[in-house]
Amino acid sequence: MTAALRMTGVSADLGGRPVLRDIDLRVDRGQFVALLGPNGAGKTTLMRAALGLIRPAAGEISVAGRPVRRAGSAAGYVPQRHEFTWDFPASVQDAVLSGLVRRIGLFRRPAATHWRAVWDALDQVRLADLRTRPVGELSGGQRQRVLVARALVLAPPVLLLDEPFTGLDMPAQETLTELFAGIARERAVLMASHDLAAAAYTCDRLVLLNRTVVADGPASALRDPAIWMRAFGVGPGSHLLKALALPVPDGV
């Protein structure tokens, strides 16, 4: 089976500083995978490389079997909400349509097939009944679902989520978690998150990243506290280990 996203021996530098080293990662259709690590671990850089926005210093990246050489990767990307201009006078369906601008052309009118793709994406995120509402009137959770629909409108084989729960209350987080799990039944989903406990509970696999892949597997296989201590650079008395209900390290 062709991987939805595959990285082999990927290294990346930013401003002459090494950020990623020897990344080997595979995400297949049907998998909901969490990308976990401390600030500065390289999570955003990894996603930008998968989108073709950063050229690796070494290694190969492919999406659905096609090499990622430049911006315009087949991966779908959901940024954090603060990266989108919500006070722009646009409806929900217009915001989702903006995900098709490169495909339609900057000054061309969308065809019926483009609008059908928009409405299908809104159906997937359960916002079809709000398609004519101004985006500025939406709640935080609804805005996040608009960004998901904007990524889904291109029918990508893999969906990349950058901290999708930031600033959202628990009901909105639960709605999104259910939504992402459903999306992962049809495509691959890779989610960067700081909510370690929720990721361990909801995701099929956890990828612990700190410049390189420290560990990769289901939460049940990552019960050794030493793995998390190495990935996050924390000591044996860290609250992180307690939050994950990991065994107390020897000597503590």
N, C-alpha and C positions, 0 to 999 in steps of 0.2 A: 504494500500500500504506500502510495506517495504521501509524504509528510505534508501537512498544511503549512508548517513552518519548520525549517531546519537550519541550524547553525553548526558549522564544523570548523573547529580551530580558529574561531573569530577573536581577533584582538582589535582594539580601537584606542586611538589617542585623541585628546582634546587639548589644543594649545601646547602640544609637545609633551603633555602629561599622560601617562598610561592610565586608561580608565577601565578597559576590559582586557582580559588576558585568557586565551585558550578556551573560549566558550564553546562547549558542545551541548546543543539543546535540540530536542525534537518535540513538537506538539502536533498530535494527530487530530483529525476530525472526530468529534465525540468526546474530546477531553476539555475539562475546565481546570486550568492550571494557574496557580498563584505564583507570582514572582515576588519574593520577600527578601529584604535586606535593609541595612541601616541607610540613613541619608548619605549620599556620596558613594553608594555601592555600585552604581552603574546601571540601575534599572531603566531610567529614562534614556540613557545612551543606547542600551540594548534595543529598546523599542524604536528609537530613531534610526538605528542601523537596519532594523527589519523593514522600515518604511523607505529605505534608500536615501535618507536625509544625511546620513553620515557614511562615508566610505571607510570600510574596515582597513586597518593597516595590514591585516593578514586574515586568511580564512575565507570561507564561502558561506553565503546566505541564500536560501531559496524559499519561495512561497509557492505552494502547489506545484513543486517541481521546476519552477522557472527561476533562474538566477536573478537576484536583486542587484541591479547595476546602478540604478539612479532613482531619484525621486519619481514616484508614480508606481510604487510597488502595489501588488494586488491585495495587500493586507488592508483591513479596515482599522481605523484608529479613532478612539474616543478620548479626547483630551479632557483635562479638568475643566469644570464649568467656568472658572474665572478667565479662561482663554478665549471664550466666545463673547461677542458683543450683544448682550441681551436687550439693550435699550434701542437697538436698531428697529425701525418700524417694519417688521416682517411678521407674517403669519407662521404658524407651526409648519405648514406644508411648504412654504417658501424656504424656511430654514433648512428643512430636509432636502429640498431640491438643490440647495447650494452645494450639496455633496456631489452633484452630477455636473458641475460647471465645466470641468475639464473634458468630460465626455461629450457634452452638448456643444461646447464652444462659447466663448465669452459673450458674443453679441447675437447668438442665435436663439430663437424661441424654442422652448421645450416641446417635444412631440407627445402624442398620446401615450406612447410607450414609457416615456420618462415619468409622466404623472402616475401611470399605473405602478411603476416601481416605487414612487414616493408613497402612494397609498398602501401598498403592500408592506413597506417598511414600517409605516405608522400602525398598521394592524398588528405587526409582530411585537411592537412595544406597547400596545393597548392604548393608543392615543388617537385613533381614527376619528372619534367623536369631537376632538379638539382641533382638528386640522386647520380651521379658519381662524382660530383664536390668536391674538398677538402673543408672541413669545414672551414679551415683557410681563404678561399677566400670569405666567405659570409659576407653580411652586418649584422649590429646588429639586425635588424628585422628578417632577414632570420635565423640567429643563434637562436633567440628565438623560431621561428617556428620549428626548428630542435628539440629543447628540448621538445616542446609540442608533436611532433610526437613520440619522445622517450618514453614519458609517455603513449601516446595513443596506442602504439604497443601492450600493454597488455590488451587492451579493458577494462579499469577500469570502475566501476560504478560511481565513483566520481573522479574529477580531482582537485587537489590542486595546486594553483598558488601562488608563493611567489614573490610579487613585480615584475610582469612580464614587466612593462613598464619602469623600471629604466634605464636611459641612452639612451632612444630611442627618435627619433624625432617624431613630430606629425603625419606624414603620416604612419609611422610604428606602432604607437599606435592605429591609427584608423583601420588599417588592422587587428591588433591583436584583437581589441575589437569586430570587426565583426566576426572574427574567433571564439572567445570564445562564443559569443552569439549563433553561429551555433552549436558548440559542445554541448552547454547546452540544445539543443533541444533533444539530444540523451542520455545525462547523466547529473549528477549534477556537477556544477562547483562552487568551493569556492575559492575566490581570495583575498589575503591580499594585500592591496594597501594603498599608501599615497595620491593618487589623489582623494580627497573626492568629488570634484565637478563632475568629470567624472564618478565615481562610482555611485553617486546619479542619474546621468542621464541615465546610461546604465544598471544598475543591477536591478534585480527584488526585491531584499531585501538588506538591510544594517544591518549588525550586528556590533554594537558599543561595543568594548571590552576594558576594563581596569581592568585586573585581573579576572573580572567576566563579564557576559553579562549585559551591562548597558541598552541597548535597541535593539530591533530586529523588523524590519518591513520594508515596502516599504518607499521610501524617502518621499512620500506624507504624511505619518503618523508620520514622525519624524521632524516636523516643530517647535517644542518647543525648543528654544535656550538653556534652562536649561539642556536638555538631553545632548547636545553636550558639554556644559561647564563642566558637571560632567564627561563625558567620556574622555575628553581631558585635563581636569584640567586647563581650561583657564577662563579668566574673561569676563565680558559682553562687553568690548570694543575690543575683539580679532578680528583680521583680518579673522580668520577661520569662524566666524559667517557671516562676510560680504561676503566672498567668496562663501558661500552657500546661500546667499540672504535670510537669516533667519530674522524673525522680531526682531527689536531692543528690548532688555529686558527692562522691566519697570525700571524707575529710571536712565536710561542712557541718 
